[in-house]
Amino acid sequence: MGAASLPKHIPDGTHYIIEGRPDKAGKMRIVSRQLILPNGKQIDLGATSQGASFERPRPAVRTKRKSSRAAR
């Protein structure tokens, strides 16, 4: 099923499943995606183009800001 067969509204309780595995370089590669609707119907969305890989974003490092009220 392609995008043309997707429902206009995704009902509450729908699960979006992404399956992936690391490639040789250690990056995660998506191998399949699907929606599972509350009534049990499965809609295969396929993998991203050419099994695109992505890197997980690194968490932001918090730094302490100097208070503008200091030294009053």
PQR file with spaces between the fields and no chain letter, atoms N, CA, C, O and H, PARSE charges and radii, in Angstrom:
ATOM       1  N    MET     1       0.832   -1.178    0.000 -0.4000 1.5000
ATOM       2  CA   MET     1       0.000    0.000    0.000 -0.0000 2.0000
ATOM       3  C    MET     1       0.877    1.242    0.000  0.5500 1.7000
ATOM       4  O    MET     1       1.893    1.291    0.694 -0.5500 1.4000
ATOM       5  N    GLY     2       0.499    2.212   -0.752 -0.4000 1.5000
ATOM       6  CA   GLY     2       1.272    3.440   -0.821 -0.0000 2.0000
ATOM       7  C    GLY     2       0.606    4.568   -0.065  0.5500 1.7000
ATOM       8  O    GLY     2      -0.375    4.367    0.651 -0.5500 1.4000
ATOM       9  H    GLY     2      -0.326    2.173   -1.316  0.4000 1.0000
ATOM      10  N    ALA     3       1.149    5.746   -0.234 -0.4000 1.5000
ATOM      11  CA   ALA     3       0.632    6.914    0.465 -0.0000 2.0000
ATOM      12  C    ALA     3      -0.810    7.214    0.058  0.5500 1.7000
ATOM      13  O    ALA     3      -1.561    7.785    0.849 -0.5500 1.4000
ATOM      14  H    ALA     3       1.946    5.909   -0.816  0.4000 1.0000
ATOM      15  N    ALA     4      -1.207    6.845   -1.149 -0.4000 1.5000
ATOM      16  CA   ALA     4      -2.568    7.104   -1.606 -0.0000 2.0000
ATOM      17  C    ALA     4      -3.591    6.322   -0.790  0.5500 1.7000
ATOM      18  O    ALA     4      -4.752    6.726   -0.723 -0.5500 1.4000
ATOM      19  H    ALA     4      -0.597    6.381   -1.791  0.4000 1.0000
ATOM      20  N    SER     5      -3.193    5.216   -0.170 -0.4000 1.5000
ATOM      21  CA   SER     5      -4.128    4.403    0.590 -0.0000 2.0000
ATOM      22  C    SER     5      -4.096    4.704    2.085  0.5500 1.7000
ATOM      23  O    SER     5      -4.735    4.000    2.867 -0.5500 1.4000
ATOM      24  H    SER     5      -2.250    4.887   -0.225  0.4000 1.0000
ATOM      25  N    LEU     6      -3.355    5.751    2.499 -0.4000 1.5000
ATOM      26  CA   LEU     6      -3.335    6.121    3.902 -0.0000 2.0000
ATOM      27  C    LEU     6      -4.657    6.765    4.286  0.5500 1.7000
ATOM      28  O    LEU     6      -5.254    7.479    3.480 -0.5500 1.4000
ATOM      29  H    LEU     6      -2.836    6.324    1.864  0.4000 1.0000
ATOM      30  N    PRO     7      -5.123    6.522    5.504 -0.5600 1.5000
ATOM      31  CA   PRO     7      -6.361    7.181    5.926  0.2800 2.0000
ATOM      32  C    PRO     7      -6.148    8.684    6.065  0.5500 1.7000
ATOM      33  O    PRO     7      -5.031    9.135    6.317 -0.5500 1.4000
ATOM      34  N    LYS     8      -7.222    9.462    5.901 -0.4000 1.5000
ATOM      35  CA   LYS     8      -7.112   10.916    6.025 -0.0000 2.0000
ATOM      36  C    LYS     8      -6.800   11.325    7.463  0.5500 1.7000
ATOM      37  O    LYS     8      -6.102   12.312    7.694 -0.5500 1.4000
ATOM      38  H    LYS     8      -8.130    9.096    5.697  0.4000 1.0000
ATOM      39  N    HIS     9      -7.310   10.580    8.410 -0.4000 1.5000
ATOM      40  CA   HIS     9      -7.082   10.852    9.825 -0.0000 2.0000
ATOM      41  C    HIS     9      -6.537    9.583   10.463  0.5500 1.7000
ATOM      42  O    HIS     9      -7.089    8.498   10.277 -0.5500 1.4000
ATOM      43  H    HIS     9      -7.877    9.778    8.223  0.4000 1.0000
ATOM      44  N    ILE    10      -5.460    9.723   11.209 -0.4000 1.5000
ATOM      45  CA   ILE    10      -4.879    8.572   11.905 -0.0000 2.0000
ATOM      46  C    ILE    10      -5.572    8.478   13.263  0.5500 1.7000
ATOM      47  O    ILE    10      -5.481    9.412   14.060 -0.5500 1.4000
ATOM      48  H    ILE    10      -5.012   10.604   11.360  0.4000 1.0000
ATOM      49  N    PRO    11      -6.265    7.368   13.545 -0.5600 1.5000
ATOM      50  CA   PRO    11      -7.014    7.265   14.798  0.2800 2.0000
ATOM      51  C    PRO    11      -6.098    7.099   16.014  0.5500 1.7000
ATOM      52  O    PRO    11      -4.973    6.612   15.905 -0.5500 1.4000
ATOM      53  N    ASP    12      -6.616    7.519   17.181 -0.4000 1.5000
ATOM      54  CA   ASP    12      -5.894    7.290   18.427 -0.0000 2.0000
ATOM      55  C    ASP    12      -5.668    5.798   18.603  0.5500 1.7000
ATOM      56  O    ASP    12      -6.526    4.987   18.255 -0.5500 1.4000
ATOM      57  H    ASP    12      -7.531    7.914   17.269  0.4000 1.0000
ATOM      58  N    GLY    13      -4.518    5.442   19.141 -0.4000 1.5000
ATOM      59  CA   GLY    13      -4.192    4.039   19.352 -0.0000 2.0000
ATOM      60  C    GLY    13      -3.422    3.415   18.200  0.5500 1.7000
ATOM      61  O    GLY    13      -3.087    2.232   18.249 -0.5500 1.4000
ATOM      62  H    GLY    13      -3.821    6.101   19.424  0.4000 1.0000
ATOM      63  N    THR    14      -3.137    4.200   17.160 -0.4000 1.5000
ATOM      64  CA   THR    14      -2.363    3.706   16.026 -0.0000 2.0000
ATOM      65  C    THR    14      -0.896    3.618   16.422  0.5500 1.7000
ATOM      66  O    THR    14      -0.373    4.517   17.081 -0.5500 1.4000
ATOM      67  H    THR    14      -3.410    5.162   17.121  0.4000 1.0000
ATOM      68  N    HIS    15      -0.235    2.544   16.027 -0.4000 1.5000
ATOM      69  CA   HIS    15       1.188    2.354   16.311 -0.0000 2.0000
ATOM      70  C    HIS    15       1.989    2.578   15.030  0.5500 1.7000
ATOM      71  O    HIS    15       1.637    2.076   13.963 -0.5500 1.4000
ATOM      72  H    HIS    15      -0.660    1.813   15.492  0.4000 1.0000
ATOM      73  N    TYR    16       3.064    3.336   15.160 -0.4000 1.5000
ATOM      74  CA   TYR    16       3.987    3.571   14.043 -0.0000 2.0000
ATOM      75  C    TYR    16       5.238    2.771   14.364  0.5500 1.7000
ATOM      76  O    TYR    16       5.933    3.075   15.334 -0.5500 1.4000
ATOM      77  H    TYR    16       3.350    3.744   16.028  0.4000 1.0000
ATOM      78  N    ILE    17       5.534    1.758   13.568 -0.4000 1.5000
ATOM      79  CA   ILE    17       6.642    0.844   13.826 -0.0000 2.0000
ATOM      80  C    ILE    17       7.762    1.119   12.838  0.5500 1.7000
ATOM      81  O    ILE    17       7.544    1.154   11.627 -0.5500 1.4000
ATOM      82  H    ILE    17       4.969    1.511   12.780  0.4000 1.0000
ATOM      83  N    ILE    18       8.961    1.312   13.366 -0.4000 1.5000
ATOM      84  CA   ILE    18      10.153    1.493   12.538 -0.0000 2.0000
ATOM      85  C    ILE    18      11.120    0.378   12.903  0.5500 1.7000
ATOM      86  O    ILE    18      11.480    0.223   14.070 -0.5500 1.4000
ATOM      87  H    ILE    18       9.138    1.284   14.350  0.4000 1.0000
ATOM      88  N    GLU    19      11.538   -0.393   11.919 -0.4000 1.5000
ATOM      89  CA   GLU    19      12.518   -1.449   12.140 -0.0000 2.0000
ATOM      90  C    GLU    19      13.830   -1.045   11.492  0.5500 1.7000
ATOM      91  O    GLU    19      13.848   -0.559   10.360 -0.5500 1.4000
ATOM      92  H    GLU    19      11.245   -0.267   10.971  0.4000 1.0000
ATOM      93  N    GLY    20      14.907   -1.243   12.198 -0.4000 1.5000
ATOM      94  CA   GLY    20      16.207   -0.883   11.656 -0.0000 2.0000
ATOM      95  C    GLY    20      17.302   -1.737   12.246  0.5500 1.7000
ATOM      96  O    GLY    20      17.087   -2.487   13.198 -0.5500 1.4000
ATOM      97  H    GLY    20      14.892   -1.637   13.117  0.4000 1.0000
ATOM      98  N    ARG    21      18.465   -1.613   11.671 -0.4000 1.5000
ATOM      99  CA   ARG    21      19.647   -2.315   12.182 -0.0000 2.0000
ATOM     100  C    ARG    21      20.872   -1.496   11.802  0.5500 1.7000
ATOM     101  O    ARG    21      20.847   -0.758   10.818 -0.5500 1.4000
ATOM     102  H    ARG    21      18.639   -1.004   10.898  0.4000 1.0000
ATOM     103  N    PRO    22      21.943   -1.624   12.578 -0.5600 1.5000
ATOM     104  CA   PRO    22      23.143   -0.854   12.262  0.2800 2.0000
ATOM     105  C    PRO    22      23.832   -1.373   11.008  0.5500 1.7000
ATOM     106  O    PRO    22      23.854   -2.577   10.751 -0.5500 1.4000
ATOM     107  N    ASP    23      24.397   -0.447   10.227 -0.4000 1.5000
ATOM     108  CA   ASP    23      25.168   -0.859    9.053 -0.0000 2.0000
ATOM     109  C    ASP    23      26.618   -1.084    9.487  0.5500 1.7000
ATOM     110  O    ASP    23      26.926   -1.031   10.678 -0.5500 1.4000
ATOM     111  H    ASP    23      24.379    0.531   10.436  0.4000 1.0000
ATOM     112  N    LYS    24      27.501   -1.333    8.530 -0.4000 1.5000
ATOM     113  CA   LYS    24      28.896   -1.626    8.849 -0.0000 2.0000
ATOM     114  C    LYS    24      29.597   -0.470    9.548  0.5500 1.7000
ATOM     115  O    LYS    24      30.513   -0.686   10.340 -0.5500 1.4000
ATOM     116  H    LYS    24      27.251   -1.376    7.563  0.4000 1.0000
ATOM     117  N    ALA    25      29.171    0.755    9.258 -0.4000 1.5000
ATOM     118  CA   ALA    25      29.787    1.938    9.868 -0.0000 2.0000
ATOM     119  C    ALA    25      29.199    2.235   11.250  0.5500 1.7000
ATOM     120  O    ALA    25      29.667    3.139   11.942 -0.5500 1.4000
ATOM     121  H    ALA    25      28.426    0.930    8.614  0.4000 1.0000
ATOM     122  N    GLY    26      28.180    1.480   11.648 -0.4000 1.5000
ATOM     123  CA   GLY    26      27.570    1.679   12.948 -0.0000 2.0000
ATOM     124  C    GLY    26      26.377    2.611   12.953  0.5500 1.7000
ATOM     125  O    GLY    26      25.775    2.835   14.004 -0.5500 1.4000
ATOM     126  H    GLY    26      27.800    0.746   11.086  0.4000 1.0000
ATOM     127  N    LYS    27      26.018    3.162   11.793 -0.4000 1.5000
ATOM     128  CA   LYS    27      24.850    4.029   11.704 -0.0000 2.0000
ATOM     129  C    LYS    27      23.597    3.171   11.590  0.5500 1.7000
ATOM     130  O    LYS    27      23.618    2.094   10.995 -0.5500 1.4000
ATOM     131  H    LYS    27      26.507    2.980   10.940  0.4000 1.0000
ATOM     132  N    MET    28      22.496    3.669   12.175 -0.4000 1.5000
ATOM     133  CA   MET    28      21.249    2.923   12.105 -0.0000 2.0000
ATOM     134  C    MET    28      20.663    3.048   10.705  0.5500 1.7000
ATOM     135  O    MET    28      20.574    4.151   10.166 -0.5500 1.4000
ATOM     136  H    MET    28      22.479    4.544   12.659  0.4000 1.0000
ATOM     137  N    ARG    29      20.263    1.923   10.114 -0.4000 1.5000
ATOM     138  CA   ARG    29      19.673    1.894    8.781 -0.0000 2.0000
ATOM     139  C    ARG    29      18.241    1.379    8.903  0.5500 1.7000
ATOM     140  O    ARG    29      18.000    0.290    9.422 -0.5500 1.4000
ATOM     141  H    ARG    29      20.335    1.028   10.552  0.4000 1.0000
ATOM     142  N    ILE    30      17.297    2.183    8.415 -0.4000 1.5000
ATOM     143  CA   ILE    30      15.889    1.802    8.474 -0.0000 2.0000
ATOM     144  C    ILE    30      15.613    0.754    7.401  0.5500 1.7000
ATOM     145  O    ILE    30      15.951    0.942    6.232 -0.5500 1.4000
ATOM     146  H    ILE    30      17.493    3.069    7.993  0.4000 1.0000
ATOM     147  N    VAL    31      14.989   -0.358    7.814 -0.4000 1.5000
ATOM     148  CA   VAL    31      14.689   -1.417    6.851 -0.0000 2.0000
ATOM     149  C    VAL    31      13.195   -1.544    6.570  0.5500 1.7000
ATOM     150  O    VAL    31      12.818   -2.069    5.523 -0.5500 1.4000
ATOM     151  H    VAL    31      14.714   -0.511    8.763  0.4000 1.0000
ATOM     152  N    SER    32      12.331   -1.078    7.476 -0.4000 1.5000
ATOM     153  CA   SER    32      10.898   -1.084    7.185 -0.0000 2.0000
ATOM     154  C    SER    32      10.162   -0.133    8.126  0.5500 1.7000
ATOM     155  O    SER    32      10.625    0.169    9.226 -0.5500 1.4000
ATOM     156  H    SER    32      12.637   -0.651    8.327  0.4000 1.0000
ATOM     157  N    ARG    33       8.995    0.332    7.654 -0.4000 1.5000
ATOM     158  CA   ARG    33       8.122    1.187    8.441 -0.0000 2.0000
ATOM     159  C    ARG    33       6.694    0.741    8.192  0.5500 1.7000
ATOM     160  O    ARG    33       6.337    0.383    7.069 -0.5500 1.4000
ATOM     161  H    ARG    33       8.619    0.087    6.761  0.4000 1.0000
ATOM     162  N    GLN    34       5.874    0.760    9.235 -0.4000 1.5000
ATOM     163  CA   GLN    34       4.476    0.398    9.046 -0.0000 2.0000
ATOM     164  C    GLN    34       3.600    1.035   10.115  0.5500 1.7000
ATOM     165  O    GLN    34       4.057    1.358   11.211 -0.5500 1.4000
ATOM     166  H    GLN    34       6.163    1.050   10.147  0.4000 1.0000
ATOM     167  N    LEU    35       2.330    1.205    9.766 -0.4000 1.5000
ATOM     168  CA   LEU    35       1.306    1.657   10.705 -0.0000 2.0000
ATOM     169  C    LEU    35       0.459    0.452   11.070  0.5500 1.7000
ATOM     170  O    LEU    35       0.115   -0.356   10.207 -0.5500 1.4000
ATOM     171  H    LEU    35       1.958    0.943    8.875  0.4000 1.0000
ATOM     172  N    ILE    36       0.123    0.328   12.336 -0.4000 1.5000
ATOM     173  CA   ILE    36      -0.816   -0.698   12.773 -0.0000 2.0000
ATOM     174  C    ILE    36      -1.973    0.043   13.421  0.5500 1.7000
ATOM     175  O    ILE    36      -1.822    0.656   14.478 -0.5500 1.4000
ATOM     176  H    ILE    36       0.402    0.984   13.038  0.4000 1.0000
ATOM     177  N    LEU    37      -3.131   -0.023   12.775 -0.4000 1.5000
ATOM     178  CA   LEU    37      -4.318    0.677   13.242 -0.0000 2.0000
ATOM     179  C    LEU    37      -4.965   -0.087   14.394  0.5500 1.7000
ATOM     180  O    LEU    37      -4.721   -1.282   14.555 -0.5500 1.4000
ATOM     181  H    LEU    37      -3.254   -0.522   11.917  0.4000 1.0000
ATOM     182  N    PRO    38      -5.788    0.590   15.196 -0.5600 1.5000
ATOM     183  CA   PRO    38      -6.426   -0.076   16.340  0.2800 2.0000
ATOM     184  C    PRO    38      -7.260   -1.302   15.964  0.5500 1.7000
ATOM     185  O    PRO    38      -7.421   -2.210   16.779 -0.5500 1.4000
ATOM     186  N    ASN    39      -7.788   -1.338   14.747 -0.4000 1.5000
ATOM     187  CA   ASN    39      -8.585   -2.496   14.326 -0.0000 2.0000
ATOM     188  C    ASN    39      -7.711   -3.660   13.840  0.5500 1.7000
ATOM     189  O    ASN    39      -8.233   -4.695   13.426 -0.5500 1.4000
ATOM     190  H    ASN    39      -7.657   -0.600   14.085  0.4000 1.0000
ATOM     191  N    GLY    40      -6.382   -3.492   13.889 -0.4000 1.5000
ATOM     192  CA   GLY    40      -5.459   -4.559   13.499 -0.0000 2.0000
ATOM     193  C    GLY    40      -4.947   -4.457   12.078  0.5500 1.7000
ATOM     194  O    GLY    40      -4.036   -5.193   11.699 -0.5500 1.4000
ATOM     195  H    GLY    40      -5.958   -2.652   14.225  0.4000 1.0000
ATOM     196  N    LYS    41      -5.511   -3.565   11.288 -0.4000 1.5000
ATOM     197  CA   LYS    41      -5.064   -3.405    9.899 -0.0000 2.0000
ATOM     198  C    LYS    41      -3.636   -2.866    9.877  0.5500 1.7000
ATOM     199  O    LYS    41      -3.310   -1.922   10.596 -0.5500 1.4000
ATOM     200  H    LYS    41      -6.252   -2.968   11.596  0.4000 1.0000
ATOM     201  N    GLN    42      -2.784   -3.476    9.043 -0.4000 1.5000
ATOM     202  CA   GLN    42      -1.397   -3.050    8.906 -0.0000 2.0000
ATOM     203  C    GLN    42      -1.199   -2.365    7.561  0.5500 1.7000
ATOM     204  O    GLN    42      -1.643   -2.859    6.525 -0.5500 1.4000
ATOM     205  H    GLN    42      -3.049   -4.243    8.458  0.4000 1.0000
ATOM     206  N    ILE    43      -0.524   -1.221    7.594 -0.4000 1.5000
ATOM     207  CA   ILE    43      -0.211   -0.489    6.371 -0.0000 2.0000
ATOM     208  C    ILE    43       1.305   -0.414    6.271  0.5500 1.7000
ATOM     209  O    ILE    43       1.955    0.243    7.084 -0.5500 1.4000
ATOM     210  H    ILE    43      -0.163   -0.820    8.436  0.4000 1.0000
ATOM     211  N    ASP    44       1.867   -1.089    5.270 -0.4000 1.5000
ATOM     212  CA   ASP    44       3.306   -1.106    5.065 -0.0000 2.0000
ATOM     213  C    ASP    44       3.719    0.184    4.362  0.5500 1.7000
ATOM     214  O    ASP    44       3.241    0.482    3.267 -0.5500 1.4000
ATOM     215  H    ASP    44       1.339   -1.623    4.609  0.4000 1.0000
ATOM     216  N    LEU    45       4.606    0.942    4.993 -0.4000 1.5000
ATOM     217  CA   LEU    45       5.085    2.190    4.402 -0.0000 2.0000
ATOM     218  C    LEU    45       6.416    2.004    3.692  0.5500 1.7000
ATOM     219  O    LEU    45       6.926    2.944    3.083 -0.5500 1.4000
ATOM     220  H    LEU    45       4.994    0.700    5.882  0.4000 1.0000
ATOM     221  N    GLY    46       6.984    0.815    3.761 -0.4000 1.5000
ATOM     222  CA   GLY    46       8.264    0.543    3.125 -0.0000 2.0000
ATOM     223  C    GLY    46       9.399    1.222    3.868  0.5500 1.7000
ATOM     224  O    GLY    46       9.177    1.908    4.867 -0.5500 1.4000
ATOM     225  H    GLY    46       6.570    0.051    4.256  0.4000 1.0000
ATOM     226  N    ALA    47      10.605    1.031    3.381 -0.4000 1.5000
ATOM     227  CA   ALA    47      11.769    1.693    3.965 -0.0000 2.0000
ATOM     228  C    ALA    47      11.915    3.069    3.342  0.5500 1.7000
ATOM     229  O    ALA    47      11.283    3.370    2.329 -0.5500 1.4000
ATOM     230  H    ALA    47      10.785    0.474    2.570  0.4000 1.0000
ATOM     231  N    THR    48      12.742    3.898    3.943 -0.4000 1.5000
ATOM     232  CA   THR    48      13.026    5.195    3.341 -0.0000 2.0000
ATOM     233  C    THR    48      13.826    4.945    2.069  0.5500 1.7000
ATOM     234  O    THR    48      14.271    3.823    1.829 -0.5500 1.4000
ATOM     235  H    THR    48      13.255    3.654    4.766  0.4000 1.0000
ATOM     236  N    SER    49      14.008    5.951    1.275 -0.4000 1.5000
ATOM     237  CA   SER    49      14.703    5.777    0.003 -0.0000 2.0000
ATOM     238  C    SER    49      16.085    5.178    0.198  0.5500 1.7000
ATOM     239  O    SER    49      16.908    5.729    0.929 -0.5500 1.4000
ATOM     240  H    SER    49      13.646    6.863    1.470  0.4000 1.0000
ATOM     241  N    GLN    50      16.331    4.090   -0.432 -0.4000 1.5000
ATOM     242  CA   GLN    50      17.601    3.370   -0.424 -0.0000 2.0000
ATOM     243  C    GLN    50      18.048    3.007    0.986  0.5500 1.7000
ATOM     244  O    GLN    50      19.248    2.943    1.253 -0.5500 1.4000
ATOM     245  H    GLN    50      15.663    3.643   -1.026  0.4000 1.0000
ATOM     246  N    GLY    51      17.091    2.767    1.902 -0.4000 1.5000
ATOM     247  CA   GLY    51      17.454    2.380    3.253 -0.0000 2.0000
ATOM     248  C    GLY    51      18.327    3.414    3.926  0.5500 1.7000
ATOM     249  O    GLY    51      19.364    3.083    4.500 -0.5500 1.4000
ATOM     250  H    GLY    51      16.117    2.819    1.684  0.4000 1.0000
ATOM     251  N    ALA    52      17.914    4.658    3.858 -0.4000 1.5000
ATOM     252  CA   ALA    52      18.729    5.769    4.356 -0.0000 2.0000
ATOM     253  C    ALA    52      19.141    5.547    5.809  0.5500 1.7000
ATOM     254  O    ALA    52      18.377    5.019    6.617 -0.5500 1.4000
ATOM     255  H    ALA    52      17.071    4.927    3.391  0.4000 1.0000
ATOM     256  N    SER    53      20.339    5.954    6.111 -0.4000 1.5000
ATOM     257  CA   SER    53      20.822    5.841    7.478 -0.0000 2.0000
ATOM     258  C    SER    53      20.744    7.201    8.143  0.5500 1.7000
ATOM     259  O    SER    53      20.660    8.236    7.481 -0.5500 1.4000
ATOM     260  H    SER    53      20.960    6.383    5.455  0.4000 1.0000
ATOM     261  N    PHE    54      20.772    7.177    9.436 -0.4000 1.5000
ATOM     262  CA   PHE    54      20.769    8.426   10.170 -0.0000 2.0000
ATOM     263  C    PHE    54      21.608    8.263   11.420  0.5500 1.7000
ATOM     264  O    PHE    54      21.795    7.155   11.921 -0.5500 1.4000
ATOM     265  H    PHE    54      20.840    6.336    9.974  0.4000 1.0000
ATOM     266  N    GLU    55      22.106    9.369   11.912 -0.4000 1.5000
ATOM     267  CA   GLU    55      22.851    9.356   13.158 -0.0000 2.0000
ATOM     268  C    GLU    55      21.963    9.919   14.243  0.5500 1.7000
ATOM     269  O    GLU    55      21.208   10.863   14.011 -0.5500 1.4000
ATOM     270  H    GLU    55      21.954   10.270   11.505  0.4000 1.0000
ATOM     271  N    ARG    56      22.052    9.344   15.422 -0.4000 1.5000
ATOM     272  CA   ARG    56      21.280    9.868   16.533 -0.0000 2.0000
ATOM     273  C    ARG    56      21.880   11.203   16.948  0.5500 1.7000
ATOM     274  O    ARG    56      23.099   11.342   17.049 -0.5500 1.4000
ATOM     275  H    ARG    56      22.666    8.577   15.610  0.4000 1.0000
ATOM     276  N    PRO    57      21.022   12.175   17.186 -0.5600 1.5000
ATOM     277  CA   PRO    57      21.561   13.464   17.613  0.2800 2.0000
ATOM     278  C    PRO    57      22.163   13.355   19.006  0.5500 1.7000
ATOM     279  O    PRO    57      21.656   12.628   19.860 -0.5500 1.4000
ATOM     280  N    ARG    58      23.232   14.074   19.219 -0.4000 1.5000
ATOM     281  CA   ARG    58      23.860   14.077   20.534 -0.0000 2.0000
ATOM     282  C    ARG    58      23.080   15.014   21.438  0.5500 1.7000
ATOM     283  O    ARG    58      22.608   16.063   21.000 -0.5500 1.4000
ATOM     284  H    ARG    58      23.643   14.665   18.526  0.4000 1.0000
ATOM     285  N    PRO    59      22.947   14.630   22.707 -0.5600 1.5000
ATOM     286  CA   PRO    59      22.218   15.518   23.610  0.2800 2.0000
ATOM     287  C    PRO    59      22.946   16.844   23.780  0.5500 1.7000
ATOM     288  O    PRO    59      24.176   16.898   23.773 -0.5500 1.4000
ATOM     289  N    ALA    60      22.181   17.895   23.931 -0.4000 1.5000
ATOM     290  CA   ALA    60      22.766   19.224   24.108 -0.0000 2.0000
ATOM     291  C    ALA    60      23.465   19.302   25.458  0.5500 1.7000
ATOM     292  O    ALA    60      22.995   18.741   26.447 -0.5500 1.4000
ATOM     293  H    ALA    60      21.182   17.851   23.937  0.4000 1.0000
ATOM     294  N    VAL    61      24.565   19.987   25.485 -0.4000 1.5000
ATOM     295  CA   VAL    61      25.302   20.175   26.724 -0.0000 2.0000
ATOM     296  C    VAL    61      24.822   21.463   27.363  0.5500 1.7000
ATOM     297  O    VAL    61      24.850   22.527   26.745 -0.5500 1.4000
ATOM     298  H    VAL    61      24.947   20.443   24.681  0.4000 1.0000
ATOM     299  N    ARG    62      24.384   21.356   28.595 -0.4000 1.5000
ATOM     300  CA   ARG    62      23.898   22.548   29.288 -0.0000 2.0000
ATOM     301  C    ARG    62      25.069   23.256   29.949  0.5500 1.7000
ATOM     302  O    ARG    62      25.914   22.635   30.594 -0.5500 1.4000
ATOM     303  H    ARG    62      24.362   20.491   29.098  0.4000 1.0000
ATOM     304  N    THR    63      25.099   24.532   29.778 -0.4000 1.5000
ATOM     305  CA   THR    63      26.128   25.340   30.424 -0.0000 2.0000
ATOM     306  C    THR    63      25.461   26.291   31.399  0.5500 1.7000
ATOM     307  O    THR    63      24.326   26.719   31.189 -0.5500 1.4000
ATOM     308  H    THR    63      24.413   25.037   29.255  0.4000 1.0000
ATOM     309  N    LYS    64      26.168   26.614   32.456 -0.4000 1.5000
ATOM     310  CA   LYS    64      25.622   27.547   33.436 -0.0000 2.0000
ATOM     311  C    LYS    64      25.800   28.963   32.912  0.5500 1.7000
ATOM     312  O    LYS    64      26.884   29.356   32.482 -0.5500 1.4000
ATOM     313  H    LYS    64      27.090   26.266   32.626  0.4000 1.0000
ATOM     314  N    ARG    65      24.725   29.708   32.958 -0.4000 1.5000
ATOM     315  CA   ARG    65      24.780   31.105   32.534 -0.0000 2.0000
ATOM     316  C    ARG    65      25.050   31.971   33.763  0.5500 1.7000
ATOM     317  O    ARG    65      24.593   31.679   34.868 -0.5500 1.4000
ATOM     318  H    ARG    65      23.845   29.389   33.308  0.4000 1.0000
ATOM     319  N    LYS    66      25.785   33.012   33.542 -0.4000 1.5000
ATOM     320  CA   LYS    66      26.025   33.959   34.622 -0.0000 2.0000
ATOM     321  C    LYS    66      24.760   34.776   34.815  0.5500 1.7000
ATOM     322  O    LYS    66      24.158   35.244   33.849 -0.5500 1.4000
ATOM     323  H    LYS    66      26.156   33.249   32.645  0.4000 1.0000
ATOM     324  N    SER    67      24.373   34.940   36.036 -0.4000 1.5000
ATOM     325  CA   SER    67      23.173   35.697   36.355 -0.0000 2.0000
ATOM     326  C    SER    67      23.409   37.176   36.095  0.5500 1.7000
ATOM     327  O    SER    67      24.460   37.709   36.452 -0.5500 1.4000
ATOM     328  H    SER    67      24.862   34.560   36.821  0.4000 1.0000
ATOM     329  N    SER    68      22.454   37.836   35.485 -0.4000 1.5000
ATOM     330  CA   SER    68      22.586   39.270   35.227 -0.0000 2.0000
ATOM     331  C    SER    68      22.398   40.060   36.514  0.5500 1.7000
ATOM     332  O    SER    68      22.689   41.256   36.555 -0.5500 1.4000
ATOM     333  H    SER    68      21.600   37.403   35.195  0.4000 1.0000
ATOM     334  N    ARG    69      21.914   39.403   37.567 -0.4000 1.5000
ATOM     335  CA   ARG    69      21.692   40.062   38.847 -0.0000 2.0000
ATOM     336  C    ARG    69      22.925   39.967   39.748  0.5500 1.7000
ATOM     337  O    ARG    69      22.955   40.570   40.821 -0.5500 1.4000
ATOM     338  H    ARG    69      21.678   38.432   37.534  0.4000 1.0000
ATOM     339  N    ALA    70      23.918   39.230   39.330 -0.4000 1.5000
ATOM     340  CA   ALA    70      25.116   39.065   40.144 -0.0000 2.0000
ATOM     341  C    ALA    70      25.870   40.379   40.273  0.5500 1.7000
ATOM     342  O    ALA    70      25.861   41.202   39.357 -0.5500 1.4000
ATOM     343  H    ALA    70      23.894   38.740   38.459  0.4000 1.0000
ATOM     344  N    ALA    71      26.508   40.568   41.387 -0.4000 1.5000
ATOM     345  CA   ALA    71      27.368   41.724   41.686 -0.0000 2.0000
ATOM     346  C    ALA    71      26.569   43.020   41.724  0.5500 1.7000
ATOM     347  O    ALA    71      27.008   44.035   41.183 -0.5500 1.4000
ATOM     348  H    ALA    71      26.515   39.900   42.131  0.4000 1.0000
ATOM     349  N    ARG    72      25.418   42.997   42.348 -0.4000 1.5000
ATOM     350  CA   ARG    72      24.633   44.235   42.498 -0.0000 2.0000
ATOM     351  C    ARG    72      24.890   44.852   43.838  0.5500 1.7000
ATOM     352  O    ARG    72      24.323   45.898   44.154 -0.5500 1.4000
ATOM     353  H    ARG    72      25.061   42.172   42.788  0.4000 1.0000
